[in-house]
Amino acid sequence: MKLLFAPQSPFARKVRIVSIETGMHNQIKPEVVTMIPGKQSDKNSANQIPLQKTPALILDNGIVLFDSRVICEYLVGLGKQNDLIPIELNERAQVMTLHALADGMCDAAVSLRYETWLRPKSYRWKKWKDAQCAKIQAGITWVEENPNCLSGPLNLAHVALASCLGYINFRWPEAEWLVSTHSLASWYEAIENRPSFYYTRPTIAA
């Protein structure tokens, strides 16, 4: 299998962490691709990813899976550790709800990145920027007020949330998003030392 991804993407990091946690990483060949809105994408990947978003997983039979949620569920199904997504209905619903929150925060963070870096200065919209920041902060506040969602064994929502927090800390360290939190900051500091998280940290600025 081949994983097409951008090293800084929180969605790609989520997939990479899941591949390690499930023991599937040794069966996946990573390939960095460039896909930036408004700029020419890698020609080799353009036909395989219709929405021009990474990550995408190319299976051995040529089938391409996207987006990150689909890839993660696929890897969990294949992997040795498949308890990242609970089977019991209510527990699964809670995990997937937190997963949706984390992905929504990621969407806001990526939109914020595009607005403050990719869009020409004369076209930047402060209200849009403020709205994305408010979504990220609202997500952080919700988790801090519902610390039970951070407990228990590692699950897919934890992976998604930590990937999001890693991205916003990487892009905007000066913002100190977690400075007003206690439970979330402690949890995040601990989970970032887990090998799968440590080795997938975003380190290349782009």
C-alpha positions as CSV (number, residue, x, y, z in Angstrom):
1,M,0.0,0.0,0.0
2,K,1.0,3.6,-0.6
3,L,0.1,6.6,1.6
4,L,0.0,10.0,-0.2
5,F,0.3,12.7,2.4
6,A,1.5,16.1,3.4
7,P,3.9,16.0,6.4
8,Q,2.2,19.0,8.2
9,S,-1.4,17.8,7.8
10,P,-3.2,16.9,11.0
11,F,-5.4,14.6,9.0
12,A,-2.4,12.8,7.6
13,R,-0.8,12.6,11.0
14,K,-3.9,10.9,12.4
15,V,-3.6,8.2,9.7
16,R,0.1,7.7,10.3
17,I,-0.4,7.3,14.0
18,V,-3.2,4.8,13.4
19,S,-1.0,2.9,11.0
20,I,1.7,2.6,13.8
21,E,-0.8,1.7,16.6
22,T,-2.4,-1.0,14.5
23,G,0.9,-2.4,13.3
24,M,0.1,-1.6,9.7
25,H,2.9,0.9,9.1
26,N,5.3,-1.7,7.9
27,Q,3.0,-2.5,5.0
28,I,2.6,1.1,3.9
29,K,5.0,3.1,1.7
30,P,4.7,6.8,2.5
31,E,4.9,9.3,-0.3
32,V,4.9,13.1,0.3
33,V,2.8,15.0,-2.2
34,T,2.1,18.7,-2.7
35,M,-1.5,19.8,-2.8
36,I,-2.1,23.5,-2.0
37,P,-5.3,25.2,-3.1
38,G,-4.7,27.6,-6.0
39,K,-1.4,26.0,-6.8
40,Q,-0.5,23.2,-9.2
41,S,-0.6,19.8,-7.6
42,D,1.7,16.8,-8.2
43,K,0.6,15.4,-11.6
44,N,1.0,11.8,-10.5
45,S,-1.5,12.2,-7.7
46,A,-4.0,14.5,-9.4
47,N,-5.9,11.7,-11.1
48,Q,-6.0,9.6,-8.0
49,I,-7.4,12.2,-5.6
50,P,-10.4,13.9,-7.2
51,L,-10.9,16.4,-4.4
52,Q,-7.2,17.2,-4.3
53,K,-6.9,16.6,-0.6
54,T,-4.6,14.3,1.4
55,P,-4.2,11.8,2.8
56,A,-5.1,9.1,0.4
57,L,-4.3,5.4,0.7
58,I,-3.6,3.4,-2.5
59,L,-4.3,-0.2,-2.0
60,D,-2.3,-3.0,-3.6
61,N,-5.2,-3.6,-6.0
62,G,-5.1,0.0,-7.1
63,I,-8.2,1.2,-5.3
64,V,-7.7,4.6,-3.7
65,L,-9.2,5.3,-0.2
66,F,-9.9,8.9,1.1
67,D,-10.5,10.8,3.4
68,S,-8.7,10.3,6.7
69,R,-11.7,8.9,8.5
70,V,-12.2,6.2,5.9
71,I,-8.5,5.3,5.9
72,C,-8.4,5.1,9.7
73,E,-11.4,2.7,9.8
74,Y,-9.8,0.6,7.1
75,L,-6.5,0.3,8.9
76,V,-8.2,-0.5,12.2
77,G,-10.1,-3.3,10.5
78,L,-6.9,-4.7,9.1
79,G,-4.6,-4.1,12.1
80,K,-3.6,-6.2,15.1
81,Q,-4.9,-3.6,17.5
82,N,-8.5,-2.9,16.4
83,D,-9.9,-1.5,19.6
84,L,-9.3,2.1,18.5
85,I,-12.9,2.2,17.4
86,P,-15.2,0.6,20.0
87,I,-17.7,-2.0,19.0
88,E,-20.4,-1.3,21.6
89,L,-22.9,1.2,20.1
90,N,-23.0,3.9,22.8
91,E,-19.2,3.9,23.4
92,R,-18.6,4.0,19.7
93,A,-21.0,6.9,19.3
94,Q,-19.1,8.9,22.0
95,V,-15.7,8.2,20.5
96,M,-16.9,9.2,17.0
97,T,-18.5,12.3,18.4
98,L,-15.2,13.5,19.8
99,H,-13.6,12.4,16.6
100,A,-16.0,14.7,14.7
101,L,-15.2,17.5,17.0
102,A,-11.5,17.1,16.6
103,D,-11.9,16.9,12.8
104,G,-14.0,20.1,12.8
105,M,-11.3,21.8,14.8
106,C,-8.8,20.6,12.2
107,D,-10.9,22.0,9.4
108,A,-11.0,25.4,11.2
109,A,-7.2,25.3,11.8
110,V,-6.5,24.5,8.1
111,S,-8.9,27.2,7.0
112,L,-7.1,29.6,9.3
113,R,-3.8,28.6,7.9
114,Y,-4.9,29.3,4.3
115,E,-6.5,32.6,5.3
116,T,-3.4,33.9,7.0
117,W,-0.7,32.4,4.7
118,L,-2.1,31.5,1.3
119,R,-4.6,34.2,0.7
120,P,-3.1,37.6,-0.5
121,K,-3.1,40.1,2.3
122,S,-5.4,42.5,0.5
123,Y,-8.1,39.8,0.4
124,R,-7.8,38.5,4.0
125,W,-11.0,38.6,6.0
126,K,-10.6,39.2,9.8
127,K,-14.1,38.1,10.6
128,W,-13.4,34.7,8.9
129,K,-10.1,34.4,10.8
130,D,-11.8,35.2,14.1
131,A,-14.6,32.7,13.4
132,Q,-12.1,29.9,12.8
133,C,-10.2,30.8,16.0
134,A,-13.5,30.7,17.9
135,K,-14.3,27.2,16.6
136,I,-10.9,25.9,17.8
137,Q,-11.3,27.6,21.2
138,A,-14.8,26.3,21.6
139,G,-13.6,22.8,20.9
140,I,-10.8,23.1,23.4
141,T,-13.2,24.5,26.0
142,W,-15.7,21.6,25.4
143,V,-13.0,19.0,26.0
144,E,-11.7,20.8,29.1
145,E,-15.3,20.8,30.5
146,N,-15.8,17.1,29.6
147,P,-12.6,15.5,30.7
148,N,-14.1,12.0,30.8
149,C,-13.7,11.9,27.1
150,L,-9.9,11.8,27.6
151,S,-10.0,8.8,29.9
152,G,-9.6,5.1,29.1
153,P,-7.5,3.3,26.5
154,L,-6.3,5.1,23.4
155,N,-9.0,5.5,20.8
156,L,-9.4,7.1,17.4
157,A,-10.8,10.3,18.8
158,H,-7.8,10.7,21.0
159,V,-5.6,10.3,18.0
160,A,-7.6,12.9,16.1
161,L,-7.6,15.4,19.0
162,A,-3.9,15.2,19.7
163,S,-3.1,15.5,16.0
164,C,-5.2,18.7,15.9
165,L,-3.5,20.1,19.0
166,G,-0.1,19.3,17.6
167,Y,-1.0,21.2,14.4
168,I,-2.2,24.4,16.0
169,N,0.8,24.4,18.4
170,F,3.1,23.9,15.4
171,R,1.5,26.6,13.3
172,W,0.8,29.1,16.1
173,P,3.0,28.4,19.1
174,E,2.6,32.0,20.2
175,A,-1.2,31.6,20.6
176,E,-0.7,29.2,23.6
177,W,-4.1,27.6,22.9
178,L,-3.9,25.3,26.0
179,V,-2.6,27.8,28.5
180,S,-6.0,28.2,30.1
181,T,-6.6,24.4,30.4
182,H,-5.6,21.9,33.0
183,S,-6.9,18.4,32.1
184,L,-6.4,18.8,28.4
185,A,-2.9,20.3,28.7
186,S,-1.8,17.5,31.0
187,W,-3.3,14.8,28.8
188,Y,-1.8,16.3,25.6
189,E,1.7,16.5,27.2
190,A,1.6,12.9,28.2
191,I,0.2,11.5,24.9
192,E,2.7,13.4,22.8
193,N,5.5,11.3,24.4
194,R,3.9,8.1,23.1
195,P,6.1,6.7,20.3
196,S,3.5,6.8,17.5
197,F,2.9,10.5,18.3
198,Y,6.5,11.4,18.9
199,Y,7.7,10.1,15.5
200,T,4.9,11.7,13.5
201,R,5.2,15.3,14.9
202,P,4.9,18.0,12.2
203,T,8.5,19.4,11.9
204,I,8.8,20.9,8.4
205,A,7.4,24.4,7.9
206,A,5.6,25.0,4.6
